[in-house]
Amino acid sequence: MKVLIASSEIVPFAKTGGLADVTGALSKALRRIGVEADCVLPLYRSVDRGRFPMQPAGTPVRVPLGHREEAGAVEETDAGGGVRAFLVRNDRYFDREFLYGTRDGDYADNCERFTFFCRAVMEWLVRTGRKYDILHCNDWQTALIPAYTKTLYSREEAIRSAATVFTIHNLGYQGLFWNHDLPLTGLGWELFTPQGLEFYGKLNLMKAGLVFADILSTVSPTYSREIQTPEYGHGLEGVLYERREDLYGIINGIDDDEWNPSTDRLIAAPFSREDRSGKEACRADLLAEFGWRGPVAEPVIGMVGRLTAQKGLDLLSEIGEWLARQPVRVVLLGFGERAYEESMAILGAKYPDRISVRLAYDERIAHKIEAGADIFLMPSRYEPCGLNQIYSLKYGTVPIVRRTGGLADTVIDADEDPQRGTGFVFAGYDAGELSDAVSRAIAAYADRARWNGIVRRAMEMDFSWAPSAREYAALYEKALRKRGR
Ligand code: ADP
């Protein structure tokens, strides 16, 4: 079976979040179980062309965009693990400092940029005659591909028999644009209805995937159910409920090459389930990195992530003063909305002995936190899957999470289930419940034998990609059957 994974970001080429980790690791994991997976993404400025030499993949394409045409080229390189990566080039759209926008907001032409990307992929498939059994699209940036497959390109030889799978990595980002952008896509106004791409008068690109793909999936079983409800559906719960028979939840695995405490070169000392002694050196190194010297007896709480409401930053702000009075050290690495950056920086400046904040995107420090912290905090309002809590489990850093989405599917509360517990879980999106969970973790940390048991069980969990890749392969089979193949 041949699969093309389309995504706006894929490790090791371009990354702003979990989407890139997942699409990068999934394509390799599929290859390992015998599925011929390739991937396609835009050729951004940030792609390292020294490390990944590019070659043309076919002749340039002309991409219709509204009433005009835009030139594009597809280049190819080796992504490792047997995966070919195809990168769609148009320097006007993708040779920019960032992927989606600056700190002050999204690029104004994002609809045009990703419409171009989707249609360039279609044109390239048609021109080169490359055939894939499955086009696996991810999030709104690639959602037009399933729509094109069923409409403008449905008769093309290269496309006709392809089945489409659309994976939702985060329903909070839907690609909402004003209705005047519809003609850019080349799709007709007859699709601009509530059953189609319209969303309260606007153009919703995510809906193109939700409506047209043969099979839908999201990145955890709990999130696949949550998004059919008003609380988590971001207004799309109705569409998702209608398609519930075709909607599946598959938890993300993690990339063992990047996140493995026994081989991680970004951390001070390796350690493993069998021999955790290196974690102590990682802890001292982390404390030094955040400006603290000398022995620290209290637990170190780490946090890494985008500073947005989704990640529970308002809850954290609410308990900030309380947290600073607890016997803990808090290290926070994040980058995101200005208001949260400011409130976290203020907290750090006010309590330098307790809270240390680094406003940056820095993989090296993210690894140091996962390895060196005792506790990892992730009080998300919603979390489709979440990777950081999984990295934490693997690095023996006990997670405190809210019971939502993938967090609910991966962490077991150690008070509720002392035999199996791997972390601390609170249910309501409520500052009191969060501070209670933090207190429970601090109390557990004081009991060394109990704590060691929690850490050991966390590190024993298996989040390798192979089982999830097999579930995706089964979804692809389902999608093919839906196409009568
Ligand atoms: P999301 O995709 O919603 O941002 P995930 O937990 O699924 O959240 O994935 C986040 C990924 O991005 C992880 O690999 C995490 O380490 C990384 N990450 C997020 N923020 C930062 C940061 N400030 N510095 C380094 N890595 C970060």
Residues whose N, C-alpha, C, O or C-beta is under 5 A from the ligand:
A	BS01	ADP	T16 G17 G18 L19 V304 G305 R306 L333 G334 F335 A360 Y361 D362 E363 A366 G386 L387 N388
